Amino acid sequence: MKTQTRAVVIGGGIAGCSTLYHLTQEGWSDVVLVERDELTSGTTWHSAAQVTNFGMNQTMVGLKSHSIKLYQDLRDDPDYPVQYNHGDGGIRLANTEAQMEGYRHFASMARGMDVEFEVIDAEECARRHPLISTDNLVGGLWDGNDGDIDPASLCQALARRARKAGAEVYRQTEVTGLTQHRDDTWTVHTNKGDIDCEVVVNACGYRVNEVGAMMGVHHPVMSMEHQYFVTEDIQGIIDAGHRMPLLRCPISDYYCRQEKQGLLLGFYEQDCRTWGMDGIDPKFTNDLCPDDLDRITDVLEGAFERMPALMEVGIKNVVNGPITYTIDGAPLVGPIPGKRNAYCCIGLRAGLGEGGGHGWLLAQQIVHGEACYDTWVIDPRRFTGHTNVELTALKAIEDYQNEFRFHFPNEHRPAGRGAKTTPLTPILAAEGAEFTVVNGWERVEFMKPSPDFHVTHSFKFDEAFDLVRDEVMAVQNAVGIAEVNGFNRIEITGADRHAFLDRVICGRVTKTPGRVGLGYLLNDHGCVKAEATVANLPASDRGPDRVWYGSAAASEFHDMDWLRAHVADGEDVQLRSLTNDQTILVVAGPKARDVMAAVSRGDWSAEAFPWLSVRECFVGFAPSTVMGVSFSGELAYEVHVPNASLFAAWTALRAAGTAHDMRVFGARAIEAMRMEKGFLHWKSDIITEFDPFETGLDRFVSMNKDFVGKAALEARVAKGKTAQLVTLVLDSTDAPAHGGASVMMGDTHVGTVTSGDWGHRVRQNLAYAFVGPDHAAIGAAFEVDVLGTRVPARVIPAGPYDPDYARIRS
C-alpha cells in the first residue's frame, strides 16, 4: 500500500468510485480509494438504481445528463460492458393542475441544459404505460432518457478505469483516524498503515459521520429504511413486447420499474423509520434491515389502485436497506465547512442515478477550485451550525414522506421549524406574520390579514399578491420596518485589514472611517464568488478600528472559509463571526429619517448622515450600529442590534413609527422591490459561471489594481463575453418567470431566467436572465417559457424604479 498520494477517497460505493475515476479524468493519477470492506458493500449494492434526467434545478439536470452519457459509454465498453437499460422512458404522475404547472416549469428549465421533457395528459400516460389506470390522474412528465443500471458492475467499471489511469484501490482497508497537519495536508490512518496526502474525500455513505467525527465535524445526513420488492412475472409486461417505462407516483408514494418480466416496486410510506441514529454495527456490511411490509400497507393499496395487475401476482423477494438523506434532500458535494483540503460526496439518496455527475463536479472542484456549473445547490456549506442530528432526522423523515412531491415556490414545510429565532419571532407571530426560512432562521415572509389566511401553493401569483403590494406601497409612501435576521456578519480587525480586503475584492474598497461600500469577490477563474457590504467602524468603547463584512445569510460558512483561505502568512488580519450575535432591523421609506431622529440622538440629516454612511449610536437605549444602505430603493437604514437588546430597539422604533403609519413588511416585499431596483441576489443572479462584466457589475471592477482572479478575468475579457445578465419585462400578469425558465427566440434557446417577480411600484412583471451577448441590447424581444406558455418579453434598462437613485439619496 502507498504511504503517500495526492488524494485519498474514503468509501467504495458509487460516490467514491465516481470521484476516484473523475479525479483521474481531471489529470490526477496519483490517487487512492480505501474501502473498509468490498466495493459496493454499503447502500450501493441494494440500490433500485434508477437513472433519471429529472432535476429541480439546472445543476442537478446537468450532473444527471453527465451520468447518463458516462453510463452509456460504460455500457458500450467492449472489454467491460455494464448492464444499463437506457431510454425506457419514465413518467412522473400528477393528479392536480398545480403539479402539472410545476412539470411545465421543469420542462422549461431543463431545455436550457439541452434536455427535453414532455408534459403529457392522462390518456397518453396510460398509452405509454399500459399497466396504469387513469383514475384520479391529470397527466405527467415524460423523461425519455429514464432507465436503470446494475450497481455492482457500474462501480467496478469506474474503479477499473480509474486503475488503468493510475489510481489504486485498497479493499478491506478500514480508516481508523484522520490527522491534519499545520500545512493543511492529511494523514489517513488505516488498519494497514498510514497514507499521507494533500486531499481527503469523505464518500462513506451511511457511515459518513463515523469518518466525519475523525475530522471533528458533523454532517447533516440521516439514513432512512427504504423497502422495495420484486414481483413475479406479469402477463401485461410479457405481452407488451417492450420494456415498461419507469413510474414515479406522488399520489400514492411509490415508484416502479421493470425487473426481468416483473416489476420492482419501491415505497415511501408515511410511517417511515430512521436508521442508525445511535450508531451502526461495525459488522453491518452487505446487509439489510428486517422486512416490515405492514408499514407500507397504505402505500401498497394506492399502488394496487393505480396498477390493478399487481393484485394478481406474487412477490419474489423483499429488500429493506438504509439510504441516506440530507437535511434538505439534496446531496452534499464539495468542500467540508471549516476544513482545508477536505471534501465530501455524501447524502446521495439517488446515488446510482446521479453519482456519475456528483463525482464529476467534485473532481473539478478539487482539481480546479470550481466546477463548470455553480454547485451551490449541492454545496455542504449551505447549512450552518443548527443542523444537529435531531433536526436532520425530522427533515429527513419529511423529505422521505414527500419524495416525489416537489417544493412549490414559497412553500415552507413544517418539520424542524423554529431552529433559529430571535426575541421578536413570537411578537411578530402574534401580529400575524407568515414566516419563511433562511438558513434555519424564521424570517417574516408577509403579514397575514387574519390567522386563518393561507395561500394556495402554485407557480402563479398567489393570494398574498395584494398583501405584498400593500407592504410595498407602505414603504414607498410612508415607512416600513422589517426584521432581517441571520445576515452574515464578519468582523475584520488588524492593521492589514484594508490591504487584505483590497486584494480579495475586485473593485475599489473604501477605507474612510464611517463609510460603507459594496464589493465583489472573484474566484481563481475570474468569476463572481461572493458579494459583500463593507463598513468601516472607527474605534470606540465597543471595539477598535474594524471592518464589518456583511453578506447573505446563507453564505455564513462559505464566505468565512474563503476569507480565511486568503489571509496571507504574517498578515495582521483577524476574522470573527458576529452572525449569530446581532440582528438587523430595516427602517425604510420617505419617513424613515423622521423615525430615526425620534429614537436616536445625533443629526440624521442627509448632510450629516448621507447614503452609505455608518455610525454607532443608541436606538432608544439599545446599542446599535446604523448603516445608510437600501435594498428596497427607498431611503432606508439598517439598524444592527445585539440580540439581547433587539426587543428594546424594536419597541422604540415601533413607537416612533406610529405617527407615520409604520407597517411591518416581509421578505416577499423586499424581493419585489429589489427586482425593481436592479439589485441582484447571491446564488440566484450572482453565480460562479459568469464574471462581473457578464453579470452587469462593471462599475464594481477596478482593473488598474491587483486582486484575486484578475489574470483569469483579463483572459476572459480577451475571449469575449459568453452571456450577459439583462432585465426583462414580461407581457403577462398571472405568473412570474421562475429561475431556470427558458428564454426563446422562435425554437432557439437563447437564455435562462435567474429571478422573476412583480414590480408593484412600476407595475411590471420583471425578470433577470442571462442571454447570449448578441441578444442583450435594450429593446431586444424574446419569448419566455412560463409554465408552458410563450410569454412575450423585451430587454429594458436595469433598475426601472427611480433609476437616478434620488429616493435613496434623499
HELIX and SHEET records of a PDB file:
HELIX    1   1 ILE A   14  GLN A   25  1                                  12    
HELIX    2   2 THR A   43  HIS A   46  5                                   4    
HELIX    3   3 GLN A   58  ARG A   75  1                                  18    
HELIX    4   4 GLU A   97  ARG A  111  1                                  15    
HELIX    5   5 ALA A  122  ARG A  128  1                                   7    
HELIX    6   6 PRO A  151  LYS A  164  1                                  14    
HELIX    7   7 GLY A  205  ARG A  207  5                                   3    
HELIX    8   8 VAL A  208  MET A  215  1                                   8    
HELIX    9   9 GLN A  235  ALA A  240  1                                   6    
HELIX   10  10 LEU A  293  ILE A  296  5                                   4    
HELIX   11  11 THR A  297  ARG A  306  1                                  10    
HELIX   12  12 PRO A  308  GLU A  312  5                                   5    
HELIX   13  13 GLY A  351  HIS A  368  1                                  18    
HELIX   14  14 TRP A  376  ILE A  378  5                                   3    
HELIX   15  15 PRO A  380  ARG A  382  5                                   3    
HELIX   16  16 VAL A  389  GLN A  401  1                                  13    
HELIX   17  17 THR A  425  ALA A  430  1                                   6    
HELIX   18  18 PHE A  465  ASN A  477  1                                  13    
HELIX   19  19 ARG A  497  VAL A  504  1                                   8    
HELIX   20  20 ALA A  553  SER A  555  5                                   3    
HELIX   21  21 GLU A  556  ALA A  565  1                                  10    
HELIX   22  22 ALA A  592  VAL A  599  1                                   8    
HELIX   23  23 ASN A  643  SER A  645  5                                   3    
HELIX   24  24 LEU A  646  GLY A  657  1                                  12    
HELIX   25  25 THR A  658  HIS A  660  5                                   3    
HELIX   26  26 ALA A  667  LYS A  677  1                                  11    
HELIX   27  27 ASP A  698  PHE A  700  5                                   3    
HELIX   28  28 LYS A  710  LYS A  719  1                                  10    
HELIX   29  29 PRO A  773  HIS A  775  5                                   3    
HELIX   30  30 ALA A  806  ARG A  809  1                                   4    
SHEET    1   A 6 GLU A 168  TYR A 170  0                                        
SHEET    2   A 6 VAL A  31  VAL A  34  1                                        
SHEET    3   A 6 GLN A   4  ILE A  10  1                                        
SHEET    4   A 6 GLY A 193  ASN A 202  1                                        
SHEET    5   A 6 TRP A 186  THR A 190 -1                                        
SHEET    6   A 6 VAL A 175  GLN A 180 -1                                        
SHEET    1   B 6 GLU A 168  TYR A 170  0                                        
SHEET    2   B 6 VAL A  31  VAL A  34  1                                        
SHEET    3   B 6 GLN A   4  ILE A  10  1                                        
SHEET    4   B 6 GLY A 193  ASN A 202  1                                        
SHEET    5   B 6 ALA A 342  ILE A 346  1                                        
SHEET    6   B 6 LEU A 332  PRO A 335 -1                                        
SHEET    1   C 3 GLN A  50  VAL A  51  0                                        
SHEET    2   C 3 GLY A 147  ILE A 149 -1                                        
SHEET    3   C 3 TYR A  84  HIS A  86 -1                                        
SHEET    1   D 8 PHE A 117  ASP A 121  0                                        
SHEET    2   D 8 GLY A 139  ASP A 143 -1                                        
SHEET    3   D 8 GLY A  90  ALA A  94 -1                                        
SHEET    4   D 8 LEU A 246  CYS A 249  1                                        
SHEET    5   D 8 TYR A 254  GLU A 259 -1                                        
SHEET    6   D 8 GLY A 262  PHE A 267 -1                                        
SHEET    7   D 8 VAL A 221  THR A 231 -1                                        
SHEET    8   D 8 THR A 274  TRP A 275 -1                                        
SHEET    1   E 8 PHE A 117  ASP A 121  0                                        
SHEET    2   E 8 GLY A 139  ASP A 143 -1                                        
SHEET    3   E 8 GLY A  90  ALA A  94 -1                                        
SHEET    4   E 8 LEU A 246  CYS A 249  1                                        
SHEET    5   E 8 TYR A 254  GLU A 259 -1                                        
SHEET    6   E 8 GLY A 262  PHE A 267 -1                                        
SHEET    7   E 8 VAL A 221  THR A 231 -1                                        
SHEET    8   E 8 ILE A 315  THR A 326 -1                                        
SHEET    1   F 2 ALA A 433  VAL A 438  0                                        
SHEET    2   F 2 TRP A 441  MET A 447 -1                                        
SHEET    1   G 6 VAL A 614  VAL A 619  0                                        
SHEET    2   G 6 ALA A 622  MET A 627 -1                                        
SHEET    3   G 6 ALA A 636  PRO A 642 -1                                        
SHEET    4   G 6 GLN A 582  ALA A 588 -1                                        
SHEET    5   G 6 GLY A 480  VAL A 484 -1                                        
SHEET    6   G 6 ARG A 663  VAL A 664  1                                        
SHEET    1   H 5 VAL A 516  LEU A 522  0                                        
SHEET    2   H 5 VAL A 528  LEU A 537 -1                                        
SHEET    3   H 5 ARG A 546  SER A 551 -1                                        
SHEET    4   H 5 ASN A 488  THR A 493 -1                                        
SHEET    5   H 5 GLN A 574  SER A 577 -1                                        
SHEET    1   I 7 GLN A 724  LEU A 730  0                                        
SHEET    2   I 7 GLN A 764  VAL A 771 -1                                        
SHEET    3   I 7 THR A 748  GLY A 759 -1                                        
SHEET    4   I 7 SER A 742  MET A 745 -1                                        
SHEET    5   I 7 ALA A 781  VAL A 786 -1                                        
SHEET    6   I 7 THR A 789  ILE A 796 -1                                        
SHEET    7   I 7 GLN A 724  LEU A 730 -1                                        
END                                                                             
